[in-house]
Amino acid sequence: MAIEAPATRPENPRFSSGPCAKIPTFTLDMLSDAPLGRSHRAAGGKAKLKAAIENTRAILGVPADYKIGIVPASDTGAVEMAMWNLLGARPVEMLAWESFGAGWVTDAVKQLKLDAVVKTADYGQIVDLASVDTDKDVVFTWNGTTSGVRVPNGDWIKADRQGLTICDATSAAFAQDLPWDKLDVTTFSWQKVLGGEAAHGMLILSPRAVERLESYTPAWPLPKIFRLTKGGKLIDGIFVGETINTPSMLAVEDYLVALDWASSIGGLTGLQARANANLAAVEEFVTQNDWLAFLAADPEIRSNTSVCLTFEDARIKDGAAFAKAVAKRLETADVAYDIGAYRDAPAGLRIWCGGTVETADVAALMPWIKWAFETEIAALSVSA
Ligand SMILES: Cc1ncc(COP(=O)(O)O)c(C=O)c1O
């Protein structure tokens, strides 16, 4: 007998962890003020780029003496630019607890060939942060998008550290508290919590990071696309909107629109409250359904953006095939797109809960997950 589908469906089935749902009010005509077909170095374009930087500063509360630059190649570009420019001056610790952090370890060890201390944890866990030596340069991901595990706070980072902290915060910025005094390099992409477009990355530098840039020249060559200094001085233009190469002014406009929306809902506090409410809706459902569990069992380190779930039922023999079938069923029913776990992560579901997602939609999705789960379980017993 077919299991009855829930009566209510999410209004917006977009729960992808990147690119993430656009702002709830989004329509393409909101981008009509983009200075298309004009030079990004003309006054209008420059003003837009500068506004993108300054509005980011205002909403995220970035200190006035930190530099914010718009750089090429989304978050990956920003992280690799930081690593290639800054690492090699001091000993390095690399921290990873999921796929993207593991990618930065590969960069440091295999590409830059640094003799780094590497600390890793399994999916769902985090490394022992108290053991991290912040007198070394430390590279880590604030929110592990593929495991749904986040850093709980910056208490483990010494105020008087000798090293630099280089933090990939792409799925944390605009949803979680980032302690700016503890972060020397912070990166993110517009395509995540604000539901913007990819293409550009944001690179935020503390005064100590700038000092390193101006006093240290790495042993390896830097392509033009990575160069932040000229003649031993920071290229200041990059941090007022004079980008290294040509940006997409359509993507810039889209980011400005998303920042305006963020302000209208109460800025960072409003965004965090929305993400927290979305996570709470999932938590309530998981509490009521013992066949579902969080990959991050410990609520202290559980993400409020990339929420990762696993199926816990003895009848499931092939976990990957089962989770895939559930995700496919939800996609086909047009209730949830792109919620299968990341390809390298344990089998399960990943539901984006960042601020552009409506809590009513998360709540409406939950009974559909139950429907898809029960339907797939029933199919198992038929085929057995
Ligand atoms: C933690 C983390 N780092 C890096 C990336 C790569 O981001 P991008 O494709 O915007 O460069 C992602 C993308 O999902 C991510 O989640």
The ligand as a Tripos MOL2 file, in Angstrom:
@<TRIPOS>MOLECULE
LIG
   16    16     1     0     0
SMALL
NO_CHARGES

@<TRIPOS>ATOM
      1 C1         34.0470   24.6970    3.5490 C.3       1 LIG1
      2 C2         34.1410   24.9550    2.0720 C.ar      1 LIG1
      3 N1         35.2960   25.4100    1.5660 N.ar      1 LIG1
      4 C3         35.4130   25.6690    0.2580 C.ar      1 LIG1
      5 C4         34.3770   25.4830   -0.6220 C.ar      1 LIG1
      6 C5         34.5680   25.7810   -2.0680 C.3       1 LIG1
      7 O1         33.8090   26.8950   -2.3520 O.3       1 LIG1
      8 P1         33.7610   27.5920   -3.7700 P.3       1 LIG1
      9 O2         33.2390   26.5560   -4.7260 O.co2     1 LIG1
     10 O3         32.8280   28.7300   -3.5470 O.co2     1 LIG1
     11 O4         35.1400   27.9940   -4.1150 O.co2     1 LIG1
     12 C6         33.1530   25.0170   -0.1370 C.ar      1 LIG1
     13 C7         32.0270   24.7820   -1.0510 C.2       1 LIG1
     14 O5         31.0250   24.1890   -0.7200 O.2       1 LIG1
     15 C8         33.0440   24.7490    1.2400 C.ar      1 LIG1
     16 O6         31.8900   24.3220    1.7420 O.3       1 LIG1
@<TRIPOS>BOND
     1     1     2 1
     2     2     3 ar
     3     2    15 ar
     4     3     4 ar
     5     4     5 ar
     6     5     6 1
     7     5    12 ar
     8     6     7 1
     9     7     8 1
    10     8     9 2
    11     8    10 1
    12     8    11 1
    13    12    13 1
    14    12    15 ar
    15    13    14 2
    16    15    16 1
@<TRIPOS>SUBSTRUCTURE
     1 LIG1         1 GROUP 0 **** ****
